[in-house]
Each structure stands twice: as structure tokens, then as C-alpha cells.
Amino acid sequence: MKAVWLLTLLPALAMAQSDGGGRDVNIAMFSTHAVHGATLAATGESAWTATCAACAHRPLATPIHFAKGEIFAGGPVRVTDNASKETRNATGLWHLRATANGIDIILSLPSERYVAAVVAAEGSPSEKPQALEALAIVARTYALNGRHWKPGAGHLPAELCDSTQCQAIRLGHISTSIETAVRSSAGETMWFHGRRAEVFFSQHCGGETEAAGAVWPTLRTAKYLAAHPDTFCVRRDKAAWHTEVLTAQLMEIAHAEGWKVPVQLADLRVTQRSPSHRVLKLDLVDQDGTRFPVAASSLRLAIGRALGWNRVRSDLYDVAVRNDVVVFDGHGHGHGVGLCQAGASEMAVQGKSAREIVEYYFTGVSVGVTPNDAGWQQSSNGPLRIRSVGNDAAYQAAIQHAWAEAAKRFPTQKTLTPEIVAAPSVEIFRQMTASPGWLLAATRGNTVVLQPWSILRNQVDSVLLHEFLHLCVESEAGEKAPLWLREGLVEYLAGDTQSSETMQTASMETALRHPSTQQESQQAHAAAAAKVRGLVGRYGITSVRGWLTSTVPSGIA
């Protein structure tokens, strides 16, 4: 990613909301069991550790075994539970602290990267883009809506976890299709009467979504989470299932759970169903007819923990006891509240948009980065595609002029179709680009991501020209073209005639790739501009441009 034209700090950043459609989220890792010893190891360059949040970073050169005290880590790091050998790999901020009951392990990630990890775990790269985008909107709404994990007193704070108790996540490589779906909906969440909606999703609702209040009584007033028929999911798959559990097994499970149960199970009878026909309560019946009530959710979870989660897949079932066997015949997978993934997939196949999918499952909600906008909108200006949240009419002429000027200064034979994305907030810009907030723009591939128009102000023309020149230069650059040449050539073509900064080539390359401060990045760009300007003066622009596809002569490099 190339990121240039630095933002003069910092009053503009104060304009950003604390949650402008995204923020860093804290995730409790290894949340299903206690960890008593862990090993931290680097999985790439720039991994580091520190003994406190504000302490100096030390390179993570060799694995560190951790069992007591406190440690911070960042960059590409792998954390391993020494006992189970389970691993978690992520580039983020790690915080580990030993407690009396084990080690708290917290990972902080930008919310957009967290959403991508959820979609990677819960979705499939082969799904239609609309279905993946709808799932991203749901996952993002869930993540930004508040605390879903309660670690207890004395533990490190976290709002999410890495298990299905929150949302499952798959850290690591993200497929192009999932990355695109997350980026296309960046910052978008669901709103109801000015507040973020409470949202959920399940694998397959069995043809009828469930009312949230039937599962979580505190959500009885959430009208957008009412039960309703889902004709889409059953077109895709009826998700019928059948399972059998020996009565003796069920009694062992009941005793292990501490339930009051019959001496010998003679029958299992449904006593209450929800409006969607899901089982809410049952009675375990003794031979003499004595009844012992149990909640359906408790029964399903207990059987799942003991025998596997694929046995009783939902609460939408009929049940009977036959010859010392409890027989379940049901439909669907999961609790059925909110978005049905099977139905969303079918809607996408039929050409429904992500917004239409979301609004079908959450009646009455609106989708937007804030409660007052309509989310991302797309328009075209010649070969240029423009995405923004709001009206770009005032900037259309500037965009067209900058593109024409870039093509004039660096004519190329390749057909380029740039996408210009105007971020609605500084935070969304940071989330989308993984860049610090003091940058005005960042370009990757054919996509230019800009800070909000209100931030750019009177620098719109120069920023657009600079980024369009990046597109043109990168379209010709080969794998061996050094970053200082590409960055310096853009600075030179954009009109830099003042820079006299000098740096060693290796230091300049490092500072351009991984600047630690705004000043360091500015110096590296100025040095690259001065170097290229000198080379153009000596060898001519044609020769310097040719080095993009060949190699820079060794003496010059």
C-alpha cells in the first residue's frame, strides 16, 4: 500500500467521532478454557514485546515462554497455549497477564479486521458477494454494539471472545472475496430509532426465524427481531435432521448438570413452544407420571457439551421416547434469531442486495455508517468509479481534472479504472487502509481511499493528482522496482522541486515502508523526491521511468 500527502496534525482529527463506524475492539483469546502457560513467537518482521503499555519495544527475536507477570506484544505474533498446543496468529496488540486462575490473553484489533475474521469463520469465500456483505454488516453491528464478554472482576477487560459464545473468528489469511465484502460495507451497521440494533445470526432457521424475546427475555421489545416465515432458506435446503440419544445417556448428562430428574426416564414431553414452534420447555417424565421440567435451551446445550454440537442442532423439533431411546426429529441449525445464513445465501443467488437481505431479516432497521446516512453510494465519472457516504457533486470536476492531469504527466498505454473512496470519517479511513490517521490518502491497486472531503478542504486537487499519479506509476512498476523510486517519481511528477533532504537508500526504503512517525515519513518522501529529481536531471525522465520495469543500475541504487 502506498500512502502519501501527510495531514498536518491535528485539529481535524478531533472532528472524528469516538466511534465513527469503527474502532479497535478487545477480544478474549482462548476463551473456552484456562491457560496456565503460553509461548509468544514472531511470525514475520517487526514483531515486538514490551513490559508495559508505554515501555520501549524490544524485537521478538526468539520465542518467549510466559507464565507469570505481564507482557505486551505487537506485530505478527503467534501465541501458543503450552498445554493444549492451540495457537492464535494475528498482527495486532497482544496483552497477557497472569492471574490466580490462569493467564488473561487479550488481542486488540481494528474492528474491520475483526469483522473480516468473523466472516472468514462463519461464511464461505464461494458465497455470493451480497451474502458475504450482509454477514459483514451483521458481524460489525454486533461488534460495535457493546460488551458481549464478561471476564469478571480482576481480569483484563474485553468486550468480545474468540468462540461461538460471541462470534467465531478465523485469524490469518483473508480471501479476496471476503476482503472485498468487508471493504464494500466498511463502517456500515444497522440502526433502529437512532440506536444500533441488537443483532444475531444462525446457520439455518428451518423455515421460520425465531423471536429474540423467546431466547433472550430482555429483548422482548426488539420489534425488528420478531419471528416470521423464511421462504428463502427452505428453497436452498430444508435442513432436516434426526438424532437418537439413549435414555441412560440422557440421565447421565442430567445428573452431571445437577438437574432434578426421574429415577427412570419413561417419556420426554414438550410443554411449551415459541411462536415459531421451537421448543421452550419440556418435562422429563418418570414411570409413575411425575414430571421434572427442563428448559429446551439447557437440554440442547447439555447434550451438545456431552455428545457433540451436531446432535440436537436446534430447538425446532419433535421428540419422543421409544424403547429406551430419545428420538429427535427437527429442522434448522442454531437458535434461528436474526439473519439466517442459508436464507441470505439463497436471496443473494436470486439477485437481492446486501441491504435487501439485512432488511428482510431485521424488519424496520436502516443501514448506514451513522443513523443519519444511507450508507455507501456509488457513482461514475468517465472511467472513474466513486464511492462515498454523501454527496460528491461538488468534487466531480476536481476528480475529472486531476485524472486528466495525471494521465498527461505520466501517459500509459494500460487501461486503468480507478475507484475513489471518500471515507466518511477519519476512523473509517484508518480502518480501511490500516494507515495512521495523519495521512490524507492511501492507494492500493486501483483503489484510492481518501480522508473525508471536509478534512481535505483546499488540498483536494493536489491530493487527487498525487494519488492518481501513484495509480499510473504502479501500473508499470515491476516487482523489483524499489519503493524509493516509485514514491520519488510520484513526488517529482506532482511538482516537488524544493526538497533537498538526503538519506541513505536503505534507511529511506525502511522509513517509506514502516514510518514510525509523521516526521520520519515526511523526511523519507522528501529524500525520495530529491533523489529522483537528481536522477532525472542526469539521465532523463525516459531512463528513470524505464527502471520501473527493468532494474535500477547497481551504481545508482
Buried (B, 14 or more C-beta within 10 A) or exposed (E): EBBBBBBEEEEBBEEBBEBBBBBBBBBBBBBEEEBBBBBBBBBEEBBBBBEEEEEEBEEBEEEBEBBEEBBBBBBBBBBBBBEEEBBBBBBBBBBBBBBEEBBBBBBBBBBBBBBBBBBBBBBBBEBBBBBBBBBBBBBBBBBBBEEBBEBEEEBBEBBBBBBEEBBBBBBEEBBEBBBBBBBBBBBBBBBBEEEBBBBBBBBBBBBBBBBBBBBBEEBEEBBBBBBBEBEBBBBBBBBEBEBEBEBEBBBEBBEEBEBEBBEEBBBBEBEBBBEBBBBBBBBBBBEEEEBBEBBBBBBBBBBBEBBEBEBBBBBBBEBEBEEEBBBBEBBBBBBBBBBBBBBBBBBBBEEBBBBBBBBBBBEEBBBBBBBEBEBBEEBEBEEBBBBBBBEBEEBEEBBBEBBEBBBEBBEEEEEBEBBBBBBBBBBBBBBBBBBBBBBBBBBBEBBBBBBBBEBBEEBBBBBBBBBBBBBBBBBBBEEEBBBBBBBBBBBBBBEBEEBEBEBEBEBBBBBBEEBEEBEBBBBBBBBBBBBBBEBBEEBEBEBBBBBBEEBBEEEBE
